[in-house]
Each structure stands twice: as structure tokens, then as C-alpha cells.
Amino acid sequence: MIIEIPTHSDFSIHNIPFGIFSTPTSSPRVGVAIGEHILDLVEVGNTGVFDFNLDVLNKSYLNAFIALGKSVTSGVRRSIQAWLQDDNGPLTAAMFVKQTDATMHMPIKVGDYTDFYSSIEHATNVGKLFRDPENALLPNWRHLPVGYHGRASSIVVSGTDIVRPKGQTRPDPEAPPVYGPCKLLDFELEMGFVIGKSSQLGQTITTAEAPDYIFGMVLFNDWSARDIQKWEYVPLGPFLGKSFASSVSPWVVTMDALMPFKVAGPKQEPEVLPYLQCSEDYNFDINLEVGLAPKGQAETIISRSNYKYMYWNQLQQLAHHTVNGCNVNIGDMMASGTISGKDEKSYGSLLEITFAGRQPLTLETGEERKFLQNGDELTLRGYAEKDGKRVGFGSVSGVILPSNS
Ligand code: MN
């Protein structure tokens, strides 16, 4: 092995995720996470081993590299796996930098961002909290993957501080609305997938074609201002309660790396329309956890969930997204919606964990939380593991800062 990879590393030889990094002496460029290091693909390219235009590696985003197509990018991944085990191959120790010496950047130039609502546990919990405990799911929910078009400009990379949004709320339904800092700031445990191939306006992508259009996945935190959201969302849906920020993990894990962790999804009842039916399984067994650390204090794990619980899979999401002829572009981000599991320890938002603030959560520090406070650091982590092979996402973190005055 050219480089030491710690056992249980998210970034094993089975992973090979792509990201954008810089160091004090190098501009943003494409790299691959391996153990505690980053392999500089510009340096690898300089040895002459790649037969594509090396400009795509010297970029601030992965989009141009992804645009080479899976026939190229999957080949790069397989070559790196082989070279890591070849002492006489093109890789040298000088091509690696320590992750602790690098700055990670937003990996994708996101053109359009869509957020789905595809966890039946989450949709049921929210329906019970806000509407009717007896009929928590709305009539459309089991027939189509509900979603909305989000804001791409405010998607930020892990480590970016999150300024508490200000806006209009109506805390007292008998009184006029008020303006000020959000009081009910929340996270949403989600995963996003990145479009790796563009479609044409008017074209629909079938569930059978969809895998070819999906490059890889990231952890995704859809920060949510519940008080702003609750007042504004009728009748057109989420707006400023969501658009102030979403955070993503810096390494894009390819679908190639995730294939060994493919599992069947939940049985869909009633049967879905033909355009939403899939001939292959496309759920993934990815363990997820959420950590909350008050400023300067230890972290408490406040939830453990799994991506495999998704009722609607990515193929169905993409088929539905394009069934009306809407085109998708390389770099578009499709988020899953909050991923909640079956019990209270697996809920993917504070809204659910604290029953809309009615049952505060006690952290290991003894502090209580209904929603996020200034100084809190919220971290999502995720990994898949099977037969001793681990493919992980690392983490996505953000610290809550007070509102701007
Ligand atoms: Mn969401």
C-alpha cells in the first residue's frame, strides 16, 4: 500500500470519493479522500496516466470532471484502487496531503436544488404534529414522491457557520405577525444525490434509465426555521424558512462505491403507477447519526437513522421529477427529505424528537434543547459497512451564530 489507511476509515480503498480541496500552496482542485489523506488528482494527472483533458481537475468544482461521464470517472476510481496497491504504479507519497492540512470547498456548483419528502415515518410524524393524527399522510403521499424546488445559491460546505435567520412569524395566532430572529431553528437529517448527466427539455428519464444520471451522494442538512416555515408555507410551500442555508458534506461518494450496500426498499402500498415502478432495488443501507454539541461542550448523539428507510427511492424521484419534461443538469442536487426511522431515537429533526418543542431533549451535558441555540454545533455522519468493507461520508457540521443586528 502506498499510503496507510486506518481500519474503520470512512475513506477506505472501497470508497474513493471525489471532492475539491486547497492547501496554503495549492489552488482548489479535484482530490480523492483516502484514509486521513487526500490524493491530489492534478499531481496524478501530471504523470500522464489520464487520457482526458487535465483542465477538468484544476477546477473549483467537480462539474467538469463529472461531465466526462461515468465511463471515464468510474475508470479513474478503479485505476486509483489498483494503483494504491501497486508499489510500482504511478502514485508517490508526494501526491498525498493530510486532510488536516487542507481546506475543503463546496464540491459541486449546484444549478438547481430539489428537496423531496420521501420518508414515510417523517411525513407521518409531521402530519400528526401539524394536522390530523388519524389521517397523518395527505392523499397524494403514497402515489408520488412529494417535493419542492429549493434554493441552490445558499447550499454551503461543511464547516460554514449558519447565521440564525430573521423573518416574519406569527407566534400568537390571535395577534398580528412579528419580525425578528427565528426562535425555532432546526436541522433536517437528509442525504442528497448529485446529477451526473444532463437531460433535454421535454425528455423524461425512466426508472430504468435513472441510474445512468446519478453520480453520487452527500450528507445534507436542510436547516429549517420552523416558526417562519409554519406561518409562510400556506398555500405554496417552503420558502424563507428553508432558503437561508443548507449544508453538505465535502466528499461526493460515487454510486459505484455504494452498489454493494443496495437493499430492497419498503413495500409500497398501494402499487404505484407504471412510470414509478422499478425493476431493480435502489435503496441503500447507510447508517446515519446526528450529534449536537453546545458551545465548548461534549457532543450528544441525538439520533440514529438509516437511509434504507426511504419509501421513495432515487430512481422514482428522478422519474417523477422529469415525467413532465423538466430537464436536469449536471450538478443538480436532489435531497431526500428528512430521514426518520421507526422509533423516537431515529427521528431526523428536533421538530419530531421534541414533539414540536413539547418534550425537551436532555443532552449528556444536562442541558435541555427544544430547538437549536446560538453556539450549538450540529453534525451529521453516515457510513455503509458490509463484509468488513466500509464506505463512509465523513461528516457535515455547522455552528449556529446569532442573527446579524
Ligand atoms: Mn427538507
Boltz pocket constraint, residues with backbone or C-beta under 6 A from the ligand:
constraints:
  - pocket:
      binder: B
      contacts: [[A, 115], [A, 116], [A, 188], [A, 190], [A, 222], [A, 337], [A, 338]]
      max_distance: 6.0
